[in-house]
Amino acid sequence: MGQLGEKLAADYLKKNNCRILENNYRAGRLGEIDLVVSDNSTISFIEVKTRTGKKYGTPAEAVTYAKQKTIRRAAMCFLKEKGLVDSPVRFDVIEVMLAKDGNVLSISHIKNAF
């Protein structure tokens, strides 16, 4: 379900004039970032959360403080590796809600989520 959500999120971003820089960027053992995109002059580090219901809260609520910290550290590695340390950045969450049969119910892009 996670890979499907990430693909749907990437498609959504492309349709909204974003350029995908990396899928599943891994910074060694520090952690992973689902999507890194360029939106004009801003680099967005995006965590994608896919759910079929809100029984355990919204998808964005699953992005804990610990996960945010991991994403920030991995983002710094990405920026250093690519020589983009002075670039404006943003941390977003994309919530993908699916029906039980896999059909997309909604995609919500939360900019500056943390």
C-alpha positions as a LaTeX table, in Angstrom:
\begin{tabular}{lrrr}
\hline
Residue & $x$ (\AA) & $y$ (\AA) & $z$ (\AA) \\
\hline
Met1 & 0.00 & 0.00 & 0.00 \\
Gly2 & 2.90 & 2.37 & 0.78 \\
Gln3 & 4.49 & 2.04 & $-2.67$ \\
Leu4 & 1.13 & 2.65 & $-4.34$ \\
Gly5 & 0.63 & 5.76 & $-2.22$ \\
Glu6 & 4.07 & 7.06 & $-3.15$ \\
Lys7 & 3.41 & 6.49 & $-6.86$ \\
Leu8 & 0.04 & 8.27 & $-6.62$ \\
Ala9 & 1.68 & 11.14 & $-4.73$ \\
Ala10 & 4.45 & 11.45 & $-7.35$ \\
Asp11 & 1.86 & 11.50 & $-10.15$ \\
Tyr12 & $-0.12$ & 14.15 & $-8.26$ \\
Leu13 & 3.00 & 16.31 & $-7.83$ \\
Lys14 & 3.97 & 16.02 & $-11.50$ \\
Lys15 & 0.48 & 17.17 & $-12.50$ \\
Asn16 & 0.99 & 20.16 & $-10.21$ \\
Asn17 & 4.21 & 21.31 & $-11.90$ \\
Cys18 & 6.70 & 19.75 & $-9.49$ \\
Arg19 & 9.85 & 18.01 & $-10.65$ \\
Ile20 & 10.74 & 14.79 & $-8.85$ \\
Leu21 & 14.41 & 14.92 & $-7.81$ \\
Glu22 & 14.50 & 11.66 & $-5.84$ \\
Asn23 & 12.23 & 8.76 & $-4.93$ \\
Asn24 & 13.04 & 7.00 & $-1.67$ \\
Tyr25 & 16.22 & 8.94 & $-0.96$ \\
Arg26 & 18.26 & 7.06 & 1.63 \\
Ala27 & 20.89 & 8.75 & 3.78 \\
Gly28 & 22.85 & 5.72 & 4.93 \\
Arg29 & 21.45 & 4.43 & 8.19 \\
Leu30 & 20.00 & 7.83 & 9.12 \\
Gly31 & 16.76 & 7.21 & 7.28 \\
Glu32 & 14.75 & 7.69 & 4.14 \\
Ile33 & 12.72 & 10.44 & 2.51 \\
Asp34 & 9.82 & 9.27 & 0.34 \\
Leu35 & 9.98 & 12.07 & $-2.24$ \\
Val36 & 12.26 & 15.02 & $-2.87$ \\
Val37 & 10.79 & 17.52 & $-5.31$ \\
Ser38 & 11.54 & 20.91 & $-6.77$ \\
Asp39 & 8.67 & 23.39 & $-6.78$ \\
Asn40 & 10.03 & 26.47 & $-8.58$ \\
Ser41 & 12.97 & 27.49 & $-6.37$ \\
Thr42 & 11.99 & 25.49 & $-3.27$ \\
Ile43 & 13.07 & 21.94 & $-2.50$ \\
Ser44 & 10.37 & 19.98 & $-0.73$ \\
Phe45 & 11.06 & 16.89 & 1.35 \\
Ile46 & 7.85 & 14.88 & 1.41 \\
Glu47 & 6.62 & 12.09 & 3.64 \\
Val48 & 3.77 & 10.12 & 2.05 \\
Lys49 & 1.24 & 8.41 & 4.30 \\
Thr50 & $-1.36$ & 6.08 & 2.81 \\
Arg51 & $-4.40$ & 4.83 & 4.70 \\
Thr52 & $-7.74$ & 3.13 & 4.04 \\
Gly53 & $-9.44$ & 4.69 & 7.06 \\
Lys54 & $-9.03$ & 7.07 & 9.97 \\
Lys55 & $-9.49$ & 4.50 & 12.71 \\
Tyr56 & $-6.01$ & 5.34 & 14.04 \\
Gly57 & $-6.11$ & 9.05 & 13.15 \\
Thr58 & $-5.30$ & 10.93 & 10.00 \\
Pro59 & $-2.33$ & 9.87 & 7.89 \\
Ala60 & $-0.46$ & 13.08 & 8.78 \\
Glu61 & $-0.80$ & 12.30 & 12.49 \\
Ala62 & 1.39 & 9.25 & 11.87 \\
Val63 & 4.35 & 11.53 & 11.09 \\
Thr64 & 5.69 & 11.64 & 14.64 \\
Tyr65 & 8.28 & 14.01 & 16.04 \\
Ala66 & 10.86 & 11.22 & 15.79 \\
Lys67 & 10.03 & 10.71 & 12.10 \\
Gln68 & 10.25 & 14.45 & 11.48 \\
Lys69 & 13.70 & 14.51 & 13.09 \\
Thr70 & 14.84 & 11.62 & 10.87 \\
Ile71 & 13.55 & 13.38 & 7.75 \\
Arg72 & 15.33 & 16.62 & 8.70 \\
Arg73 & 18.64 & 14.80 & 9.17 \\
Ala74 & 18.29 & 12.93 & 5.87 \\
Ala75 & 17.33 & 16.21 & 4.17 \\
Met76 & 20.54 & 17.84 & 5.36 \\
Cys77 & 22.51 & 14.92 & 3.90 \\
Phe78 & 20.69 & 15.34 & 0.58 \\
Leu79 & 21.38 & 19.09 & 0.49 \\
Lys80 & 25.08 & 18.62 & 1.28 \\
Glu81 & 25.44 & 15.77 & $-1.22$ \\
Lys82 & 23.85 & 17.80 & $-4.03$ \\
Gly83 & 25.52 & 21.12 & $-3.16$ \\
Leu84 & 22.16 & 22.74 & $-2.38$ \\
Val85 & 22.68 & 23.78 & 1.25 \\
Asp86 & 21.64 & 27.39 & 0.55 \\
Ser87 & 18.39 & 26.41 & $-1.20$ \\
Pro88 & 15.03 & 27.25 & 0.36 \\
Val89 & 13.43 & 24.07 & 1.71 \\
Arg90 & 10.07 & 22.90 & 2.97 \\
Phe91 & 8.84 & 19.76 & 4.74 \\
Asp92 & 5.50 & 18.46 & 3.51 \\
Val93 & 3.19 & 15.52 & 4.08 \\
Ile94 & 0.98 & 13.99 & 1.43 \\
Glu95 & $-1.99$ & 12.03 & 2.70 \\
Val96 & $-3.37$ & 9.40 & 0.33 \\
Met97 & $-6.74$ & 7.94 & 1.31 \\
Leu98 & $-7.74$ & 4.74 & $-0.47$ \\
Ala99 & $-10.96$ & 2.76 & $-0.50$ \\
Lys100 & $-10.71$ & $-0.88$ & 0.60 \\
Asp101 & $-10.68$ & $-1.87$ & $-3.09$ \\
Gly102 & $-7.65$ & 0.37 & $-3.78$ \\
Asn103 & $-9.48$ & 3.23 & $-5.49$ \\
Val104 & $-8.27$ & 6.71 & $-4.59$ \\
Leu105 & $-10.62$ & 8.61 & $-2.31$ \\
Ser106 & $-8.43$ & 11.68 & $-1.84$ \\
Ile107 & $-4.93$ & 13.09 & $-2.01$ \\
Ser108 & $-4.11$ & 15.96 & 0.31 \\
His109 & $-0.84$ & 17.91 & 0.10 \\
Ile110 & 0.01 & 19.58 & 3.41 \\
Lys111 & 2.76 & 22.13 & 2.74 \\
Asn112 & 5.05 & 23.21 & 5.59 \\
Ala113 & 3.65 & 20.36 & 7.71 \\
Phe114 & 6.60 & 20.54 & 10.10 \\
\hline
\end{tabular}
